[in-house]
Amino acid sequence: MARSIRIEYAGANYHVMARGNRREAIYLDDEDRRFFLGTLAEACAMTGWRVFAWVLMTNHYHLCIQTPEPNLVAGMKWLQNTVTRRFNVRHRAWGRVFGDRYKAIPVEGGGHYGRTLMDYIHLNPVRAGIIKPAEGQSVMDYPWSSVAGGYALAPEKRAKWLAAESGLAEHGLPDTAEGRQRFVELLDRRAVVEDAARSGIPEDSAEVDARRSHLRRGWYWGSEKFAERLLKMVEAMSGKGKSRGYKRATEERAHGEKQAERWLAEGLAAAELSEEWIRSLPGSDVRKAALAELLWSRTTVSQEWLAENLHLKSASNACQVIRRYKRNREKVKLPKGLEKFIKTATTEP
């Protein structure tokens, strides 16, 4: 059976879920969970993603994300490949960590659909029986979701990539101590009132489009008008030639090659390096290494792209150059112009 087309567009919202290979654990301990969140933070920095909700279970995870640029596929490829590589290095293992293709259900942004998805994700530990509301437990008692790990925290204590303020606003709540407490109370109340096995799963009438997701099955989560919009995108993408609009959106990803090309040109100018100079410099040159690390950590270009455009020997050599630079970053002295440029670029949204 052919795989369904990934629908990508600027400002898209998704419910993303991935399971372990053969439904085995993808987190063996809390350190695995911490490095997953750290890797997710890197992916958000590269792609510009906004995360509205997340939960890490033993053998799967759920995310509610928005992609300001049409880069879901590039970002997910980097995220899952990097997590797999780091997991295998840490546990001296090999092979796949994740099972079949990750799910990415397009979600109609804002309003009912965004709220129900966030609640569904945050109540996952209740449905799994890890949190037992009947025994007085709260969703706050599960540390590996964006409730305890974000929404319950003051803005300065939560991850910058978590759009908690927007998530609270979707629930009609301010990002204040009182608003955050109310958010937790609403989730706990829903967990008590609803049957634990269905906690967070919205009820639908018989007239609802059967193709729509119930947050477990289906290919979209939204209104029928939203579905019609998605179908038009699919038709444009699956025709004999992809639409000009789709091609242009794909080619002009701000956090992809276009962004990398712009930063490379600006970085070379800041370092007072010409194309000829960068070609002749060894990979050990700190200016070349600093630019390689910036582009790798803040865009979705591959190490093959870095090797070609920074004139490194190979993708593996680019990897070594980046790793060495990260290890010695504190000792490295860059030209002031390049140092200023990198600082500006790494704080750019």
Secondary structure by P-SEA (a helix, b strand, c coil): ccccbbbbccccccbbbbbccccccccccaaaaaaaaaaaaaaaaacbbbbccccccccccccccccccccaaaaaaaaaaaaaaaaaaaacccccccccbbbbbbbccccaaaaaaaaaaaacccccccccccccccccccccccccccccccccccccccaaaaaaaaacccccaaaaaaaaaaaaaaaaacccccccbbbbcccccccccccccccccccaaaaaaaaaaaaaaacccccaaaaaaaaaccccaaaaaaaaaaaaaaacccaaaaaacccccaaaaaaaaaaaacccccaaaaaaaaccccaaaaaaaaaaaaaacccccccaaaaaaaaaaaacc
